[in-house]
Amino acid sequence: MANSGNGRARLENILAAMAVGLLAISVLSIIGLMLLSKLIDTSYFILIPYIGLPTSALLIIVLLVLQIRKKSGSN
């Protein structure tokens, strides 16, 4: 039983790191698009925020569901 709790904490840490990483990459790419749009062709980078932001939102929702299930299971 103790190992499953440790595995769940590891899963939550991995999901949280993925959400933060995707969010950071998306925000940095938006800033980069704004700054570099005058200098270079940014059509290759335009899809990064469209994919990264919804994916990070879904990961945050998954983390929320995992936390709700964890709290309801301990009661």
Stockholm file with secondary structure:
# STOCKHOLM 1.0

chainA/1-75         MANSGNGRARLENILAAMAVGLLAISVLSIIGLMLLSKLIDTSYFILIPYIGLPTSALLIIVLLVLQIRKKSGSN
#=GR chainA/1-75 SS CHHHHHHHHHHHHHHHHHHHHHHHHHHHHHHHHHHHTTTSCCTTTTHHHHHHHHHHHHHHHHHHHHHHHHHHHHC
#=GC SS_cons        CHHHHHHHHHHHHHHHHHHHHHHHHHHHHHHHHHHHTTTSCCTTTTHHHHHHHHHHHHHHHHHHHHHHHHHHHHC
//
